[in-house]
Amino acid sequence: MRLNFVTTASLVVLAIVALSFWWSPILWTLLLVLPLVGLGVFDVYQSPRAIRRNFPIWGRLRYVMEDLRPKIYQYFVESDTDGKPFSRIHRNVIYQRAKRQMDTVPFGTQLDVYENNYEWLNHSIKALSMKTIDTDPRVLVGGPDCKQPYSASVYNISAMSYGSLSKNAIMAFNEGALLGNFAHNTGEGSISDHHLRGGDLIWQIGTGYFGCRYPDGTFNPDAFREKAILPTVKMIEIKLSQGAKPGHGGMLPGSKVSEEIARIRLVEVGKNVDSPSYHSAFTTPLEFVAFIKKLRELSDGKPIGFKLCIGHKSEFVAICKAMVQTKIYPDFITVDGGEGGTGAAPLEFSNHVGMPLRNALAFVYDALTGFDLKRHIKIIASGKVTNGFDLVKNFALGADMCNSARGMMIAIGCIQALECNKNTCPTGVATQNPKLVRGLVVEDKKKRVANFHNETVKSASELLAAAGLKHPSDIHRVYIQRRISPDKVLTYLDSYPYIPNGSLLQEPYAKQFETIMAISSAESFTPNFDNLDWDNLAWARKPLSN
């Protein structure tokens, strides 16, 4: 192909020059031909791209088609049920509810109800009247040591930082939260001016302690208190891990650390900023619950909780043991599923690290129940929660409330272009490009956020009423059915059986918790296998090797 290019280019140029002796205007075509020839020559001699080197000029079409492929697939190829991570059906209902348009569907479901993992809700002959249901159920967050409990909506905006999202997106979220009377999680990037638009805030603190750190990156209690006592900060969340990339730290390049970002996060302008994969303020479960107590005191008794994506179950049980030992309880726990994630993440972490939400939520609820801690602690579920049925499923598994990140992004215009990590988001949501950000009009989008929230909660309330239930806390795992094969259906109760309240405070433990209880300790996050009965578990021992 390179020889063909050289031959063709030479012949075309020579032909134009020859014809110019009879018709001189043809020389104008060299304005088009010569740049193409130059581009082809460059392709021949460059080394990184084999396709372009072997197929000058034409090889560049591959990269054009790669760029166009997701767009062509989304608009012309995929069906209404195929799109990933959110299908067209799910995106459409978000758009419709955000705009207060008709959100009903004609001619029956498009889902295959006999496909594995199809799920449904058991309705009741004695359903409740839709006219009498509470379309804005609230949950009071605050345990025995909380002095400023917060009445929260059952559906709130999940953690997304300013910097990852544009200032207009953050302002739309916060003003929408004010309109709809629900909460907006700041993400670990701290509280920016754009968060302070009147909406209730859940201030998230990550491993970098942004907004409450000393120059060396350790926790600064004075800086924390300064923000924690702000009237709009209603709850404070310690982020242990997130569904997008659990166990993976990050680094904000110095090129992105502007004066504004530096002021918000308490870092140096133009310097790389590490966000470690672990916390420096504590190293053991006992130190962790002591840190919770410290934050509650510094914030004058506001609800303090933590967020995690479940990894080793023994680590969460170790935290529960520390709670029981010290009688220090978080006011809430956010369970982030491994399928969640607005944050850009390595493929392996996004696809294969972290427990999915359904399993994690059931485990956390059962562990808290087993230690008789659930009565003090509210559970928030986070991970692809975008419609009323998603809410109801999570309520059935044990959640008191739910958070949504991508659902809220779609509500303000996200088209799932999958360019969140490129600073090229075409809708101005996940970019810092001012030309793109300008397209997102806060006055319009804040109403859509509020509408989407209100209509989604209303939908969940109507589903509960159809099942004969008044409040999300009334639902039981037996209400949700899931097909696991063409002829077999299990309820959530079958898949995730409850354990008795207080059953983990003394032996014998529930069978699924026996090993976890043996290897976990309030003194360390590291499991201790010395307490296991290896005579009965010889099959589980790893053979030693040189």
C-alpha positions in Angstrom: 0.0 0.0 0.0 2.9 2.4 0.6 4.2 1.8 -2.9 0.6 2.3 -4.2 0.4 5.6 -2.3 3.8 6.9 -3.6 2.8 5.9 -7.2 -0.7 7.4 -7.0 0.5 10.6 -5.4 3.3 11.1 -7.9 1.0 10.4 -10.9 -1.7 12.8 -9.6 0.7 15.6 -8.9 2.4 15.1 -12.3 -1.0 15.0 -14.1 -2.1 18.3 -12.5 1.2 20.0 -13.5 1.0 18.6 -17.0 -2.7 19.7 -17.5 -1.8 23.2 -16.2 0.0 23.9 -19.4 -3.4 23.7 -21.2 -5.7 24.9 -18.4 -3.9 26.8 -15.6 -6.8 27.0 -13.1 -6.3 23.3 -12.4 -3.3 24.3 -10.2 -5.8 25.3 -7.5 -6.4 21.7 -6.9 -2.9 21.4 -5.4 -4.3 23.3 -2.4 -6.2 20.1 -1.6 -3.8 17.5 -3.1 -0.5 18.6 -1.6 -1.7 18.6 2.1 -3.0 15.1 1.5 0.3 14.0 0.0 2.2 15.6 2.9 -0.1 13.8 5.4 0.5 10.5 3.5 4.3 11.0 3.6 4.1 11.7 7.3 2.1 8.5 7.8 4.7 6.4 5.8 7.6 7.6 8.0 6.0 7.7 11.4 6.5 4.6 13.6 3.9 4.4 16.4 0.9 3.5 14.2 1.3 0.4 12.0 -2.0 0.8 10.2 -1.2 4.3 9.1 2.4 3.3 8.1 1.1 0.5 5.9 -2.0 2.3 4.6 -1.2 6.0 4.3 -4.2 8.4 4.7 -6.7 5.5 4.4 -5.5 4.1 7.7 -6.7 7.2 9.5 -10.3 6.2 8.7 -9.9 3.5 11.4 -9.6 6.1 14.1 -12.5 8.1 12.7 -14.7 5.0 12.8 -13.6 4.1 16.3 -14.7 7.5 17.4 -18.0 7.2 15.7 -18.7 3.6 16.7 -20.3 4.3 20.1 -22.5 7.0 18.6 -23.6 4.9 15.7 -24.3 1.9 17.9 -26.3 3.9 20.4 -28.5 5.6 17.9 -28.8 3.1 15.1 -27.9 -0.4 16.3 -28.7 -1.1 19.9 -32.3 -2.0 20.9 -34.2 -0.3 23.7 -33.1 -3.0 26.1 -29.4 -3.5 25.0 -27.6 -0.3 26.0 -24.8 -0.5 28.6 -24.4 0.5 31.4 -28.0 1.9 31.1 -30.4 0.7 28.4 -32.4 3.1 26.3 -35.5 2.2 28.3 -33.9 3.3 31.5 -32.4 6.4 30.0 -35.8 7.4 28.5 -37.7 7.1 31.7 -35.1 9.4 33.4 -35.4 12.0 30.6 -39.2 11.8 30.7 -39.5 12.2 34.4 -36.9 15.0 34.5 -38.9 16.9 31.9 -42.3 15.9 33.4 -43.3 14.2 30.1 -45.4 11.1 29.7 -43.5 8.2 31.2 -46.0 5.4 30.5 -45.2 2.6 27.9 -47.5 1.2 25.4 -48.2 -2.4 24.3 -46.6 -4.2 27.2 -43.1 -4.9 28.5 -40.2 -5.3 26.1 -38.4 -7.4 28.7 -38.2 -11.2 28.4 -40.0 -12.3 31.5 -38.7 -15.9 31.2 -35.1 -14.8 31.0 -32.7 -15.6 33.9 -32.5 -12.8 36.5 -35.8 -11.3 35.5 -37.3 -9.8 38.7 -40.7 -8.7 39.8 -42.6 -7.4 42.8 -45.5 -9.4 44.4 -48.5 -7.1 44.4 -51.5 -7.4 46.8 -55.2 -7.9 46.2 -55.6 -5.5 49.1 -53.5 -2.7 47.5 -53.5 0.8 49.1 -55.2 3.7 47.4 -52.8 5.8 45.4 -54.6 8.9 46.7 -53.6 8.1 50.3 -49.9 7.1 49.9 -47.1 9.3 51.1 -45.1 10.3 48.0 -42.3 11.8 50.0 -41.4 9.3 52.7 -38.6 10.4 55.0 -36.0 8.7 57.2 -34.6 10.1 60.4 -30.8 9.6 60.4 -29.2 9.9 63.8 -28.2 7.3 66.4 -28.1 7.6 70.2 -25.1 10.0 70.3 -26.3 12.2 67.4 -27.4 15.7 68.5 -28.6 17.0 65.2 -30.5 14.1 63.4 -31.5 14.7 59.8 -34.8 13.9 58.2 -33.6 12.6 54.8 -35.4 11.7 51.6 -35.3 8.1 50.6 -33.5 9.1 47.4 -30.6 11.5 47.2 -27.7 12.5 45.0 -24.7 10.3 45.3 -21.1 11.4 45.7 -19.6 13.3 42.7 -16.9 15.9 43.2 -16.5 19.4 41.7 -13.6 18.9 39.3 -15.0 15.6 38.0 -18.2 17.4 37.3 -18.5 20.9 36.0 -19.5 23.9 38.1 -22.8 24.2 36.3 -23.6 20.5 37.0 -22.8 20.9 40.7 -24.9 24.1 40.9 -27.8 22.3 39.1 -27.6 19.4 41.5 -27.5 21.6 44.6 -30.3 23.9 43.6 -32.3 20.9 42.4 -31.8 19.3 45.9 -33.1 22.6 47.4 -36.2 22.5 45.2 -36.9 18.9 45.8 -36.0 18.8 49.5 -33.4 16.1 49.3 -29.6 15.8 49.9 -26.6 16.3 47.7 -23.3 14.4 48.4 -20.3 16.6 47.7 -17.9 13.8 46.8 -14.4 13.6 48.3 -13.3 16.8 46.5 -14.7 18.9 49.4 -17.2 21.7 49.5 -16.9 24.3 46.7 -18.7 27.6 46.3 -20.8 25.8 43.8 -22.1 23.5 46.4 -23.4 26.3 48.6 -26.6 27.2 46.7 -28.9 26.3 49.5 -29.4 22.6 49.1 -28.7 20.1 51.9 -25.2 18.7 51.8 -23.6 15.4 52.8 -20.0 16.2 53.1 -17.8 13.3 52.0 -14.2 12.9 53.4 -11.9 10.6 51.5 -8.4 9.4 52.1 -6.9 12.7 50.8 -8.9 14.7 53.5 -9.6 17.4 51.0 -10.9 20.5 52.6 -9.8 19.3 56.1 -6.1 18.5 55.7 -2.7 19.7 56.8 -0.1 20.4 54.0 1.3 16.9 54.5 -2.1 15.3 53.7 -3.1 14.3 57.2 -6.4 15.1 58.9 -6.8 18.7 60.2 -9.5 18.9 62.9 -9.7 22.7 62.9 -10.3 22.9 59.1 -12.8 20.1 59.4 -14.8 21.8 62.1 -14.9 25.1 60.1 -16.8 23.3 57.3 -18.7 20.7 59.4 -20.6 23.4 61.3 -21.9 25.0 58.1 -25.8 25.0 58.3 -26.1 23.4 54.9 -23.9 20.4 55.9 -26.5 18.0 57.3 -24.4 14.8 57.4 -20.8 13.8 57.1 -19.6 10.6 55.3 -16.1 9.0 55.6 -15.3 7.3 52.3 -13.5 4.0 52.9 -13.9 2.8 49.3 -16.1 3.3 46.2 -17.7 1.0 43.8 -15.9 2.4 40.7 -12.4 1.5 41.9 -12.4 0.0 45.5 -8.9 -0.3 46.9 -7.4 2.0 44.3 -6.1 5.4 45.1 -5.6 8.3 42.7 -3.5 11.2 41.8 -4.7 14.7 40.7 -2.1 16.0 38.2 -0.6 19.4 39.1 -1.8 20.7 35.7 -5.4 20.4 37.0 -4.8 22.0 40.4 -5.9 25.6 39.7 -6.1 28.3 42.3 -9.8 27.5 42.8 -9.2 23.7 43.3 -6.2 24.4 45.6 -8.4 26.7 47.8 -11.2 24.2 48.0 -9.1 21.2 48.7 -6.4 22.9 50.8 -3.5 21.8 48.5 -0.8 23.7 46.6 -1.4 25.2 43.2 0.2 23.3 40.4 1.5 20.4 42.5 0.5 16.7 42.1 -2.0 15.7 44.8 -2.1 12.1 46.0 -5.4 10.4 47.1 -4.1 7.3 48.8 -5.8 3.9 48.8 -6.0 3.9 52.6 -6.7 6.4 55.5 -3.9 7.7 57.6 -6.2 8.9 60.5 -6.8 5.3 61.6 -5.3 1.8 61.1 -7.6 -0.5 63.1 -11.4 -0.9 63.5 -11.1 0.5 67.1 -9.3 3.5 65.8 -11.8 3.9 63.1 -14.9 4.1 65.4 -12.9 6.5 67.6 -12.4 8.7 64.5 -16.2 8.6 64.0 -16.7 9.8 67.5 -14.1 12.5 67.0 -15.9 13.8 63.9 -19.2 13.8 65.7 -17.8 15.9 68.5 -16.1 18.3 66.1 -19.3 18.8 64.1 -21.5 19.4 67.2 -23.3 16.1 67.0 -24.2 15.9 63.3 -24.8 12.4 61.8 -21.5 10.7 60.9 -21.4 7.7 58.7 -19.1 5.9 56.3 -19.2 4.6 52.7 -17.7 1.4 51.5 -17.7 -1.2 48.7 -17.6 -4.6 50.4 -14.4 -6.5 49.9 -13.3 -8.9 52.6 -16.5 -9.5 54.7 -14.3 -10.1 57.8 -13.2 -6.4 57.7 -16.8 -5.2 58.0 -17.5 -7.7 60.7 -14.4 -6.4 62.5 -15.9 -2.9 62.4 -19.1 -4.2 63.8 -17.1 -5.9 66.7 -15.5 -2.6 67.4 -18.9 -0.9 67.5 -20.1 -3.5 70.0 -17.0 -3.2 72.1 -16.9 0.6 72.3 -20.6 1.4 71.9 -19.7 4.0 69.3 -22.0 3.7 66.3 -22.0 5.5 63.0 -25.4 7.0 62.2 -25.5 5.6 58.7 -23.5 3.3 56.3 -23.5 3.8 52.6 -23.1 0.5 50.7 -21.7 1.1 47.2 -22.0 -1.7 44.8 -19.1 -2.8 42.6 -21.3 -2.0 39.6 -21.4 1.7 40.6 -19.1 4.4 39.4 -19.1 7.8 37.9 -15.4 8.0 38.6 -12.9 7.0 35.9 -11.3 3.7 36.8 -8.9 1.1 35.4 -10.9 -1.5 33.4 -10.0 -4.4 35.8 -11.1 -2.4 38.9 -14.3 -1.3 37.2 -15.2 -4.8 36.0 -13.8 -7.2 38.6 -13.2 -5.6 42.0 -15.8 -5.1 44.7 -19.0 -6.9 45.7 -22.1 -6.1 43.7 -24.8 -4.1 45.5 -27.4 -6.8 45.9 -25.0 -9.2 47.7 -23.3 -6.4 49.7 -26.5 -4.8 50.9 -28.0 -8.1 52.1 -24.7 -8.9 53.9 -24.4 -5.5 55.6 -28.0 -5.6 56.8 -27.6 -9.1 58.1 -24.3 -8.3 59.9 -25.8 -5.2 61.6 -28.9 -7.2 62.6 -26.8 -10.1 63.9 -24.8 -7.7 66.2 -28.1 -5.9 67.2 -26.7 -2.7 65.6 -29.3 -2.0 62.9 -31.6 -0.1 65.3 -28.9 2.6 65.6 -27.8 2.8 62.0 -29.5 3.6 58.7 -28.3 1.9 55.5 -27.9 3.8 52.2 -27.7 1.8 49.0 -25.8 3.1 46.0 -25.3 1.5 42.6 -27.4 1.9 39.4 -30.5 3.1 41.2 -32.6 5.0 38.6 -36.2 4.0 38.9 -38.9 3.1 41.5 -38.3 -0.6 41.2 -34.6 -0.2 41.9 -35.5 1.7 45.0 -38.0 -1.0 46.1 -35.6 -3.9 45.5 -33.0 -2.2 47.7 -35.5 -1.5 50.4 -36.4 -5.2 50.4 -32.8 -6.1 50.9 -32.4 -3.8 53.9 -31.7 -0.3 52.6 -33.4 2.6 54.3 -32.5 5.1 51.6 -30.8 5.1 48.2 -28.3 7.3 46.4 -28.0 7.9 42.6 -25.1 9.4 40.7 -25.5 8.5 37.0 -29.3 8.7 37.2 -29.0 12.3 38.4 -26.4 13.0 35.6 -28.8 11.7 33.0 -31.5 13.9 34.5 -29.5 17.0 33.8 -28.7 16.0 30.2 -26.0 13.3 30.2 -26.4 11.2 27.0 -24.1 8.3 28.0 -21.5 9.4 25.5 -18.9 7.6 27.7 -16.5 10.5 27.6 -16.5 11.3 31.3 -12.7 10.7 31.5 -11.7 12.7 28.5 -12.9 16.3 29.4 -15.0 16.2 26.2 -18.5 15.6 27.7 -20.7 17.0 25.0 -23.5 18.0 27.4 -21.2 20.0 29.8 -21.8 17.6 32.8 -18.4 15.9 33.2 -16.0 18.4 31.8 -14.1 21.6 32.8 -14.1 22.9 29.2 -15.9 26.3 29.6 -17.2 26.2 26.0 -18.9 22.9 26.8 -20.0 23.8 30.4 -21.8 26.8 29.0 -24.3 24.5 27.3 -25.6 23.3 30.7 -28.1 26.0 31.9 -28.5 25.7 35.6 -31.9 27.4 35.8 -33.4 24.7 33.5 -31.5 21.7 34.8 -32.1 22.3 38.5 -35.8 21.8 37.8 -35.1 18.6 36.0 -33.2 17.2 38.9 -36.0 18.0 41.3 -38.6 16.6 38.9 -36.6 13.3 38.4 -36.2 12.9 42.2 -39.9 13.6 42.9 -41.3 11.4 40.2 -38.9 8.5 41.0 -39.8 8.5 44.7 -43.5 8.8 43.7 -43.1 5.7 41.5 -41.5 3.7 44.4 -44.3 4.8 46.7 -46.9 3.6 44.2 -45.1 0.2 43.8 -45.2 -0.2 47.6 -48.9 0.7 47.7 -49.5 -1.9 45.0 -48.0 -4.4 47.4 -50.1 -3.2 50.2 -47.3 -1.4 52.0 -47.3 2.1 53.4 -43.6 2.8 54.0 -40.3 1.5 52.6 -39.4 0.0 56.0 -42.5 -2.3 55.7 -41.2 -4.4 52.8 -39.7 -7.9 53.3 -37.3 -9.9 51.1 -40.1 -12.3 50.2 -41.9 -9.6 48.1 -39.2 -9.7 45.3 -39.1 -12.7 43.0 -36.2 -13.5 40.7 -36.1 -16.1 37.9 -32.9 -18.3 38.0 -33.9 -20.8 35.3 -36.9 -21.4 33.0 -38.7 -23.4 35.6 -37.3 -22.1 38.9 -38.0 -18.8 40.8 -36.5 -17.7 44.1 -37.5 -14.9 46.3 -34.9 -12.6 47.8 -35.6 -14.3 51.0 -34.6 -17.6 49.5 -31.3 -16.2 48.1 -30.5 -14.0 51.1 -32.1 -15.5 54.2 -32.3 -13.3 57.3 -30.4 -14.1 60.5 -32.0 -13.6 63.9 -31.4 -10.2 65.6 -28.5 -10.4 68.1 -27.4 -13.9 66.8 -23.8 -12.8 66.3 -23.4 -11.7 69.9 -23.0 -15.3 71.1 -22.4 -18.7 69.7 -23.6 -20.7 67.8 -23.5 -18.2 64.9 -25.4 -18.4 61.7 -23.6 -20.9 59.4 -22.7 -18.3 56.8 -21.0 -16.2 59.5 -19.1 -18.9 61.3 -15.8 -18.5 59.5 -16.0 -14.8 59.3 -16.6 -14.5 63.0 -13.6 -16.7 63.7 -11.1 -14.7 61.7 -12.3 -11.1 62.5 -11.2 -8.9 65.4 -11.9 -5.4 66.6 -8.1 -4.9 67.0 -7.2 -5.4 63.3 -8.6 -5.2 59.8 -6.3 -8.2 58.9 -8.1 -11.5 59.2 -6.5 -13.9 61.8 -6.7 -17.5 60.5 -5.1 -19.0 63.7 -8.5 -19.4 65.3 -9.9 -21.6 62.6 -10.4 -25.4 63.2 -8.0 -26.6 60.6 -8.8 -30.2 61.3 -12.2 -29.6 59.7 -10.9 -27.1 57.2 -7.9 -28.9 55.8 -9.3 -28.5 52.3 -9.1 -24.8 52.7 -5.4 -24.6 53.6 -3.1 -23.2 50.9 -0.3 -25.7 50.2 3.1 -24.2 50.9 5.5 -23.8 48.0 9.1 -22.8 47.6 
